[in-house]
Amino acid sequence: MSETPEKFEKQSSRGSARRRAMMDAAWQLLLERGFAGVTLNDVISQSGGSRTTLYEAFGGKDGLLEAVMTERCVEFSAELQISLKTDLPPRDALTDFGTKLANKIVTEEVARFTQILYSEGQHFLPLIEKFFEIGPDSTRKHLADYLSRQQKLGRIHIDDPDHAAEIFEAMVIGDWQSRVMKHHPRPPMTDSEIENRVSRAVNIFLCGIATDDHRKTFGCGN
């Protein structure tokens, strides 16, 4: 007797649930122990899956970790990129982007993952390269593309959109990464502190790249 569509659906649902459990377990183990500390036995033990299922779904440890990081990076970057996919005025778009970025980087999860990247990254280069490709590099490219569009509209003037995007992100992030590396992160910022920090960064950045016709529009004076 052939299997019914309902049976296939149940099997697919169970398979998705097992993969989900494995990815969740791998992420928690990664944050607790780093890349080297993640073992397939522990992932299987915590997720309730099987080695066969894990290899079928991910091909092994590297595939599992790549899938986990890809998912987290996409989630992290997706919200940041929303305001950059429109043609909102620069002050609105950059304020929204900067506020979301500042809020995301101060979380304990991001701080811990950043420490792991810098302490173990040289031993897991393919994974780290993948992380930057779909995470920070992708987000910066979206910001550079937005700035390029604003330049074509005559609102700003920049020689190198990629470098300009890098500068703005650095203005928002500040010394956060160096503090994390020293295990001395900045105390959590309040919403008001984040608002003030981003506002200063946007003001300085925009007034440095605004065209003459838009300086007053951006609140930069004459």
N, C-alpha and C positions, 0 to 999 in steps of 0.2 A: 504494500500500500504506500502510495506517495505521501510525503509530508505535507501538511496543510499550510496555507499562508499564516494562520495563527501560530502554528508551531515555529515557523521560521522567525516570526516577529518576536516571540518569546525568547528564542535562542539569541537573536540579535540584541535584544534588550539586556539579557544576562551578560552577553559579551561586552557590551558598552559599559555596564555597571562594573565589571571586573577591571576593565581598562581604566575607568575613572578611579577606582579604589587604588590601583597600582600607581597611578600618577600622583594622587594625593599623598600616598605613603612615601613615594620617592621624593617629593618636594619637602616634606617634613624632615625626612632623614637627611636630605641635602643641607637644609638650614641648620640642623643639629650637628652634623658631622663633617660637612664639606663633601666635595666630589669623591675623594678617595675613601671616605667612610661609608659611602652607600654600597651596600651589598645586595645582591639579588635575593639571597636567603631572607634578609630582613624585610625587604619589600614584599616578598611573597608571604612571610609570616604576618606582617601587619595588614596586608590587603585581603588575605584569604584566598588568593588566586593560586595559580600553578606555574611552574617554570615553563611548561609547554605553552600555556596561554601567553605568558610574558614574551617569549621568543617569537611567537606567531604575530603578536601585536606590535612589538617594538624592535625585534631583532637582537636584543641584548641590552646591557647596561647603558652603553653610549646612546643607543637609539631611544631608550626610555628617558634619559636625562635631557636629550635634545628635544624630545616631544614636550616634556614638562617646561623647559625654559622657553620654548617657542610659544606655548600657550600663555605663560605668565607675561612674556614680553608683549605679545599681541594685546593682552588685556591692559597692560600698563600704558602702552602707546596709543591705543584706540581713542581713549577719552581726550588725550592731549592733542590729538590731530583733528578733532572735530571742528574747532574754531578756525583751523588753518585751511580747511577745505572750502571755505566760503570767501567772499570778498568783503568781510566786515572791515570797517575802518581800522587802521593799524593800532590805534590806542586800545580799542575794544578787543581785537584779536590777540594782541600781545599780552594784555592784562589777563585775559581768560587763560591763555596758554601758560603764562608765568605763574599764575595762582595755582593752577592744577599741578604744575611741575613741582612747585615749592611744597605743596601739601603731600605729594606722593613720596618725595625723596626723604622726608623726615620720619617715615615709618620704621619701626624696628625691623620689619621683614626686609625692606630694601637695604637698610644699613648692614644687616647680617649678610645678605647676599653679596653686597659690594665687598665686604671684607674677604669673603670666600674667593671672589673673582681675583682679587689682587694677591691673595696669599697662595692660591693653588693654580691660577690661570695658566702659568707657563707649562704645567704638566698636562693640561687638557686644551691645547690650542684650538683644535677643530671646534670644540664646543664653545669656547670663548669667542672665536671668530663668528660663529653662527649667532651667538647672543648679541654681539654688537651690530651685526648685519640687520637683524630683525627688530632690534631695540633702539639703542641710542642713535645709530647711524640713520635708521629709517625715520625716526622722529625729527632729527636735524634736517634731513632732506626735505621733509614736508614744510618745515619752517623756512628753509631756503627757497623753496618753490613759492611759498606765500609772499616772501619778500620780493622775489623776482616779479610776481604779478603786480605788486604794489608799485614797483619801479616803472613798469610798463604803463601804469595808470598815471604816472607823473607825480605821485605823492612823496616818494623818497628817492634818494640817489645813493647807490652802493656800487662799488667796483667789483666786489666778490660776494655774492649771496651766501655761499657756503661759510665763508669766514664771518660774515655778519651774523649768521645764525649761531655760529659757535660763540661769538662774543656775547650775544644776548643770553644764551643759556648759562654761560659762565657768570654773568652779572647776577642772575637769579640764584644759581647754586652756591656761588661764593666759595668759601673754604670748607664746605660740607664734606667733600671727599677726603681731604687731608685729615680732618678731624676724625672721620670714621676709621681711617687707616691707623690712627694713633689710639683707637678705642676711647676717644674723648669727644663723642658727638655733642653737638650743640643741644642744649635743653630744648624740649619741644616748643616751637613757636606758637603763640596764640594766633587766632584769625586776624586780629588787628595788626600784629607784628608782621605776618605774612603779607597783608594788604599794603602796609607801609613799605616793606622791602620791595615788593613787585612794582609798586607805584614809582618809587625812586628809579628802579632799573628801567622802566618803560620811559620815564621822562628823559633820563640821560641818553638812552639809546635813540629815541625818536628825534630829540633835538640835535643829535649828531648826524642824522641821515636825512632829515626833512628837506625837501626842496624849498626854495625861497617862497614859492606860491602857497605852501602849506604850513609854514612855520607858525603862523597865528592859529591856524586850524588845530595844530597839535599842542597849542599852549606854550610855544617857545618864544613868544615875543617877536620883536622885529628882526 
